[in-house]
């Protein structure tokens, strides 16, 4: 199982990165910027963490988490622009970009919006067809990626509550983010071992995931990562990049 986090968003990622196997680095539009991108890439590579681009809407005011109405050709250009920018830093540091994962509002909408999912996949494929496209497990984003000939990796979340339909509980609702390290670790282990999570109503949601995410901007992210990694390793689950 891969363990990833969204980084390069203005938090102190230094204690977190050694606990990960993959890093989704913000590309400067929803958060971050050139210098932070370069430093985050260098730090990730120094810990042998696989680096991916984390493109989002150009909406710093809302951290890229609100959906935006954009023409599909603009979405393609937006993703291509950010992937290329991040890859420049990866290559300059002697690394190789491994994957792409959309951020926030773009990610959540592409999970259900087939046309948007295709636009993102087209941009990734146009840049480099061997890149892995990471998306919500069971979502339209994965279907679009596979149709495009890309490798798709289903993602689950250790620090987010699920709704009964398999979507993430909106952050505006109480309990949407899991802050308790033991609870997040248990959810991660349940997904990895049994292929399901317990939804907000107590029902089981099937989740077929290759990678588990926690958010670098979640308070206590380092403690969460330590607990999740320890719980997975104690269960005999190998932790490795995609």
Secondary structure as GFF3:
##gff-version 3
##sequence-region A 1 242
A	DSSP	beta_strand	2	7	.	.	.	ID=ss1
A	DSSP	alpha_helix	14	17	.	.	.	ID=ss2
A	DSSP	beta_strand	22	26	.	.	.	ID=ss3
A	DSSP	alpha_helix	34	46	.	.	.	ID=ss4
A	DSSP	beta_strand	50	54	.	.	.	ID=ss5
A	DSSP	three_ten_helix	60	62	.	.	.	ID=ss6
A	DSSP	alpha_helix	72	92	.	.	.	ID=ss7
A	DSSP	beta_strand	99	101	.	.	.	ID=ss8
A	DSSP	alpha_helix	104	110	.	.	.	ID=ss9
A	DSSP	alpha_helix	114	127	.	.	.	ID=ss10
A	DSSP	beta_strand	132	136	.	.	.	ID=ss11
A	DSSP	alpha_helix	140	147	.	.	.	ID=ss12
A	DSSP	beta_strand	151	157	.	.	.	ID=ss13
A	DSSP	alpha_helix	181	194	.	.	.	ID=ss14
A	DSSP	beta_strand	196	198	.	.	.	ID=ss15
A	DSSP	beta_strand	204	206	.	.	.	ID=ss16
A	DSSP	beta_strand	211	215	.	.	.	ID=ss17
A	DSSP	alpha_helix	221	234	.	.	.	ID=ss18
###
